[in-house]
Structure formats: structure tokens, C-alpha cells
């Protein structure tokens, strides 16, 4: 008797994946025994009821893969039929990817870029002060070395101009966060009714999604509504990643994962690598928050303008992605987003998760669309 194994492999991009080298991070692997069989034909018959294999990424890059191994050799499970996996949504979907959401003020991204520029100016000024004695020795003119007296103390002239540049964006950022808290409170007081979303037929990864949308109430401040179909990969379970890599959660984490951080709402909603930078300040009364965290690997279709009474037809992404997968390591998530443009206060989002069936055949994608993990850059 030879074992038939379902193998899950994942190397998920941490927060700000562009700063990491995928080859330097480990691959989490989990093997689950499907059964033991004497021949390959018997093993293939057992795979008829199993979901198809798929592969996103490459061995040298970010990787999300499900494969089947019989006696150590990979077998192809592709019968050309669609398959809907059983099971519930991951907890992160129930807590952070369903319902009403706000879009952060764009000033957060502008200030972040401004701070990066200020740091460069500060480093240039420090280097200039460092080499100023050499410039004086060479009889070259130097500027800004004189001091400015404020009260009883003297300050370098450069500091008078550079230090305010450092603290100004921080003060504005604090003010922006206070404005975000006020905007969240005002939104919760509106108590908007849930849109009525009806799907005309079961969702399949390679078929057009037909949706009928109705709004029980229409706010006069709303301009128009766009529907967007999106698919991506959610972070794996942090606890299972530690388990597969034989790491003690109370000791040094594996590369790419941070040490244990305090959670605002509930443990297990992310992989812990964002460090609180994925969203602006949020009300603690709203479990999961009011800002939609972007998936770090995701792709979305073209927006379709909603017209009352019409059936929305949302095209799936191309090339074809796998259907919905919600295991401890592999989490392929589909969602339909209604983006409501308002006269003021930024756009509103209604997020509806989907259970989408796999298309016939195994999926293999090598070019993964990576995204920043900050909510301020999502759906802008």
C-alpha cells in the first residue's frame, strides 16, 4: 500500500513585500494523508472527490501551491469539471472582509511620502555638517553653520529649518487620525441598511458573475455605484505556520514574521507583520475595524457601473484563478465590492464575500500581482 498525500506549500509575502527577498524566507509545508492505495489508478479514483491542484508563484519567489503526491511522485488531478470546495469562510473574512467599510483619507499616503523626503533632507544635512570642516580647510564657502539664538540657547541654523520639516507631518498625521475617528463615528450614526445582493447562478472562477443589486435606501449624497469582482490570497494562520516550520511561538519567529504583537480586536486576524501600520486609527468598538485591508496578492476586474434594475455582469480575472480555498495555510478569497461615490467624506465600500467553484483543470500562475498592505492605497 502506497500513501496518497495532499501537500500545501506557501511562502506568503510579508507586509511591504517589496523590501523582502523571497528566497531568504522559508516555505511552510503541510502534508495530509488522503489514504493508502495499491495502484495509481485507485489513487486517481480517490482524487475524483478532491479539489483540483493549483500553483501560484514560483519556487524562487512567493508561492501558494496545492499538489497531490502518490508514492512520492506528483500526480495530475484535472478532470475538466468545476468543483466547489466545502467548508466555511476563514475567521478573518467574517471579521474584516464583510459589510460596510470606509476609505482612508489620501493625506495619510501623502504624508508618508513627505516624511520619506524629509529623512533624505536630514541625512544630506548631516553629511554636509560632517564634511564642513573639510570644506573650510579647502577655503570653500559654507552656509548654515552659524547659530540662531532663541531665548538663552543657540541653535544651528540648519536645525531651525529641518526640525520643523520633521515634526510638521507628524502633527498633521495626528490631526488626520482624529478626523478619521470623527468620520467613523459619523458613519456609525447613519446606520445604513444592507444592500440586497442576489447572484443569478452559482459562481465559477472562469465564468461571468451575474449580480442583481438593490439598495433599500438611497442617500442623496451618493453619486454613483461601481461593482468590482476581486480575488486574492489572505495571510495563512500564524499558528499553523509556526507549527509547520517547527518553531515555538514564544521564541524567535521565522524570517518574515514579527514577534507577537498586541491585537486591537482579536488574535488570528492577520499574520502579525503589519505592526499597526495597515490602517489609520480605528474605533475599538467596531470588531475588525472600518477599513478594508488589501490582500497582498490580489487582482480585480474592471468596475461596472450600477444601473437600477439592470443585472451586473462582472468578468473574472484573466488568466483564470483558483476558486475559493479556506484552509489553515491556503486561503484563496473572492469578493464582490460595491464602491459608492459620495459628494464628500470619501467613498463607501460594501464588501460581499463569495464562494466560487474551481474551473476545470489545474491552475498555474507565475506572475503574481503584489500590493502594499496599507488600506490607504486600496480602492482609491
C-alpha positions in Angstrom: 0.0 0.0 0.0 1.4 3.4 -1.0 0.3 6.7 0.5 -1.6 9.4 -1.3 -0.7 12.8 0.1 -2.3 16.3 -0.3 0.5 18.8 0.1 0.2 22.5 0.8 3.1 24.9 0.3 3.2 28.6 1.0 5.6 31.5 1.1 3.3 34.4 1.7 4.6 38.0 1.2 5.0 39.9 4.5 4.0 43.5 5.0 5.8 45.7 2.4 6.8 42.7 0.4 8.9 44.9 -2.0 11.5 45.2 0.8 12.0 41.4 1.1 13.8 38.8 -0.8 11.6 35.8 -1.2 14.5 33.3 -1.5 15.6 34.3 2.0 12.3 33.3 3.6 11.2 29.7 4.4 8.4 27.8 2.7 5.8 26.4 5.1 4.8 22.9 4.0 1.9 20.7 5.3 1.3 17.1 4.3 -2.1 15.4 4.8 -2.6 11.7 4.1 -5.7 11.2 1.9 -5.3 7.4 2.1 -3.2 4.4 1.0 -3.7 2.6 -2.3 -2.0 -0.2 -4.2 -2.1 1.3 -7.7 -2.1 4.7 -9.3 -5.5 4.1 -10.8 -7.0 3.5 -7.4 -5.4 6.7 -6.1 -6.7 8.7 -9.1 -10.2 7.4 -8.4 -9.9 8.6 -4.9 -9.0 12.1 -6.2 -12.3 12.4 -8.1 -13.9 13.9 -5.0 -10.9 16.1 -4.1 -10.5 19.7 -5.2 -8.0 20.3 -8.0 -4.4 21.2 -7.6 -3.1 24.7 -8.3 0.1 26.7 -8.2 0.5 30.5 -7.7 4.1 31.8 -8.0 7.4 30.2 -8.3 9.8 28.2 -6.1 12.2 31.2 -6.0 9.5 33.7 -5.3 6.2 34.0 -3.4 4.5 30.6 -3.6 1.0 29.2 -2.9 0.6 25.6 -4.1 -1.6 22.6 -3.5 -0.4 19.3 -5.1 -1.1 15.6 -4.8 1.7 13.0 -4.3 1.4 9.3 -4.7 4.3 7.3 -3.5 6.4 10.5 -3.6 5.6 11.4 -7.2 3.3 14.3 -8.1 0.0 13.3 -9.9 -2.2 15.4 -12.1 -5.7 15.7 -10.8 -7.6 17.5 -13.6 -10.9 16.2 -15.0 -12.2 19.4 -16.6 -15.1 19.7 -14.2 -15.9 22.6 -11.9 -15.6 21.9 -8.2 -16.8 23.9 -5.2 -14.9 23.2 -2.0 -16.9 22.6 1.1 -16.2 24.5 4.3 -16.7 27.9 5.9 -15.0 31.2 5.4 -11.8 31.8 7.4 -12.4 33.9 10.5 -10.5 36.8 9.0 -13.2 37.0 6.3 -16.1 37.1 8.8 -14.3 39.8 10.9 -12.6 42.0 8.4 -14.0 41.4 4.9 -17.8 41.6 5.1 -20.1 44.6 5.5 -19.6 48.4 5.3 -16.1 50.0 5.0 -14.6 53.4 4.6 -11.6 54.5 2.5 -8.9 56.4 4.5 -8.1 60.0 3.7 -5.4 60.2 0.9 -3.5 62.6 3.2 -2.0 59.6 5.0 -0.2 58.4 1.9 0.9 61.9 1.0 2.4 62.5 4.5 4.1 59.1 4.4 5.9 60.1 1.2 6.7 63.6 2.6 8.3 62.0 5.6 10.5 59.9 3.4 11.6 63.1 1.6 12.3 64.8 4.9 14.5 61.9 6.1 16.6 62.3 2.9 17.0 66.0 3.5 18.0 65.3 7.1 20.7 62.8 6.0 22.0 65.2 3.4 22.3 68.0 6.1 24.1 65.7 8.5 26.5 64.7 5.8 27.0 68.4 4.9 27.8 69.2 8.6 30.2 66.3 8.7 32.3 67.5 5.7 32.0 71.2 6.5 35.4 71.3 8.3 37.0 69.8 5.2 35.3 72.4 3.0 36.6 75.2 5.3 40.1 73.7 5.1 39.9 73.9 1.4 38.7 77.5 1.5 35.3 76.6 0.0 32.3 78.7 1.1 29.9 77.1 3.5 26.5 78.2 4.6 24.2 77.4 7.5 26.9 76.8 10.1 26.1 79.9 12.0 23.8 79.7 15.1 20.4 81.3 15.8 19.6 82.4 19.4 16.2 81.6 20.7 15.9 82.7 24.3 19.0 81.7 26.2 20.2 79.0 23.8 21.9 78.9 20.5 20.7 76.5 17.7 22.4 75.6 14.4 20.8 77.5 11.6 20.1 74.3 9.6 18.2 72.8 12.6 15.8 75.8 12.5 14.7 74.8 9.0 15.0 71.0 9.1 13.4 70.1 12.5 10.1 71.8 11.7 10.0 69.7 8.5 10.3 66.6 10.6 7.6 67.4 13.1 5.1 69.1 10.8 3.9 65.9 9.1 3.7 64.1 12.4 1.4 66.8 13.8 -0.7 66.7 10.6 -0.9 62.9 10.9 -2.2 63.1 14.4 -4.8 65.6 13.3 -5.7 63.3 10.3 -6.2 60.4 12.7 -8.5 62.4 14.9 -10.5 63.4 11.8 -10.7 59.7 10.8 -12.2 58.8 14.3 -14.8 61.6 13.9 -15.7 60.3 10.4 -16.1 56.8 11.7 -18.4 58.0 14.5 -20.5 60.0 12.0 -20.7 56.9 9.7 -21.9 54.6 12.5 -24.6 57.1 13.5 -26.1 56.9 9.9 -26.9 53.2 10.5 -27.1 52.4 6.7 -29.2 49.5 5.6 -27.6 46.5 4.0 -27.8 46.3 0.2 -29.7 43.4 -1.2 -27.4 41.3 -3.5 -28.7 38.3 -5.5 -26.5 36.1 -7.6 -28.2 34.8 -10.7 -26.3 31.5 -10.7 -23.5 29.7 -8.9 -20.1 31.4 -9.2 -17.3 29.7 -11.1 -13.8 31.0 -11.5 -13.8 31.2 -15.3 -17.4 32.4 -15.8 -19.0 35.8 -15.8 -20.6 36.7 -12.4 -24.2 37.9 -12.8 -25.4 40.0 -9.9 -28.6 41.9 -9.1 -28.2 44.7 -6.6 -30.9 46.8 -4.8 -30.5 49.5 -2.2 -33.3 49.6 0.4 -32.4 53.3 0.9 -30.6 55.8 -1.3 -28.6 58.6 0.3 -28.9 61.9 -1.6 -25.2 62.5 -1.2 -24.4 59.4 -3.3 -23.4 60.0 -6.9 -23.0 56.5 -8.4 -22.1 52.9 -7.6 -19.5 50.7 -9.2 -19.3 46.9 -8.8 -15.9 45.2 -8.7 -15.0 41.5 -8.6 -11.8 40.8 -6.8 -9.8 37.7 -5.9 -6.6 37.3 -3.8 -4.7 35.4 -1.2 -5.3 36.0 2.5 -2.5 35.5 5.1 -2.1 32.0 6.4 -2.8 31.1 10.0 0.2 32.3 12.0 -0.1 29.4 14.5 0.0 26.8 11.7 2.9 28.5 10.0 4.9 28.2 13.3 3.8 24.6 13.6 4.9 23.6 10.1 8.3 25.3 10.5 8.8 23.6 13.9 9.0 27.0 15.7 8.0 27.7 19.3 5.5 30.7 19.2 7.1 32.0 22.4 10.6 32.1 20.9 12.3 33.7 17.9 9.9 33.7 14.9 10.9 32.6 11.4 12.2 35.1 8.9 9.4 37.3 7.5 7.2 37.1 10.7 7.4 39.6 13.5 7.3 38.8 17.2 4.0 38.5 18.9 2.2 41.9 18.9 -0.8 43.1 20.9 -4.0 42.9 18.9 -6.6 45.6 18.9 -9.5 43.3 18.4 -8.9 39.6 18.2 -5.9 37.3 17.7 -5.7 35.4 14.4 -7.0 38.1 12.1 -3.6 38.6 10.4 0.0 37.3 10.4 1.2 40.0 12.7 3.7 41.5 10.3 2.0 44.9 9.8 2.7 46.3 13.2 -0.4 48.5 13.2 0.6 50.3 10.0 -2.0 48.7 7.8 -4.8 51.1 8.6 -5.3 54.6 10.3 -6.6 54.9 13.9 -9.9 52.9 14.3 -12.6 52.8 16.8 -12.2 49.8 19.2 -16.0 49.4 19.4 -16.1 48.0 15.8 -14.7 44.5 15.9 -12.4 44.1 12.9 -12.3 47.8 12.1 -13.9 50.1 9.4 -11.1 50.0 6.9 -10.6 47.2 4.4 -7.1 45.7 4.4 -5.9 44.9 0.9 -4.8 41.4 0.2 -1.1 41.4 -0.6 -1.6 39.2 -3.6 -4.7 40.1 -5.5 -6.3 41.1 -8.8 -9.6 42.8 -9.6 -11.7 43.1 -12.6 -12.9 46.3 -14.4 -15.6 48.2 -12.4 -19.1 48.0 -13.8 -21.5 51.0 -13.3 -24.7 50.0 -11.4 -28.0 51.0 -13.0 -31.2 50.3 -11.1 -33.0 47.3 -12.4 -30.1 46.0 -14.6 -28.2 42.8 -13.9 -24.5 43.4 -13.4 -22.1 41.2 -15.4 -18.7 41.0 -13.8 -15.9 39.4 -15.8 -13.5 37.1 -14.0 -9.8 37.9 -14.0 -7.6 36.6 -16.8 -5.7 34.3 -16.6 -8.0 32.2 -14.6 -7.5 32.0 -10.8 -8.4 29.0 -8.5 -11.8 29.0 -6.8 -12.4 29.7 -3.1 -10.0 27.9 -0.7 -10.2 28.4 3.0 -7.7 26.1 4.8 -5.2 27.0 7.5 -2.4 27.7 5.0 -4.0 28.3 1.7 -6.7 30.9 1.5 -7.9 32.0 -1.9 -10.6 34.6 -1.3 -13.2 36.0 -3.7 -15.3 39.1 -3.0 -17.7 41.4 -4.7 -17.2 45.1 -3.8 -19.7 47.9 -4.3 -17.9 51.2 -4.4 -20.3 54.1 -3.6 -19.0 57.5 -4.7 -20.1 60.4 -2.3 -20.2 64.2 -2.6 -18.0 64.4 0.5 -16.2 62.2 3.0 -14.7 59.8 0.6 -16.2 56.7 -1.0 -18.1 53.9 0.9 -17.5 50.2 0.3 -19.9 47.3 0.7 -17.9 44.0 0.7 -19.7 40.7 -0.1 -17.6 37.5 0.2 -18.2 34.8 -2.4 -17.8 31.0 -2.5 -16.5 30.4 -6.0 -16.1 27.0 -7.6 -12.8 25.9 -9.3 -12.8 25.9 -13.1 -12.0 22.7 -14.8 -8.3 21.9 -14.9 -5.3 22.8 -12.7 -4.3 26.5 -12.4 -0.7 27.7 -12.7 0.2 31.4 -12.4 3.7 32.7 -12.2 3.3 36.4 -12.4 1.7 37.4 -9.0 0.2 40.9 -8.6 1.7 42.2 -5.4 0.1 45.1 -3.4 1.1 47.2 -0.5 -0.6 46.1 2.8 -1.9 49.5 3.7 -5.6 50.3 3.4 -4.9 53.9 2.4 -3.7 52.5 -1.0 -6.7 50.2 -1.6 -9.7 51.1 -3.8 -8.5 54.8 -4.1 
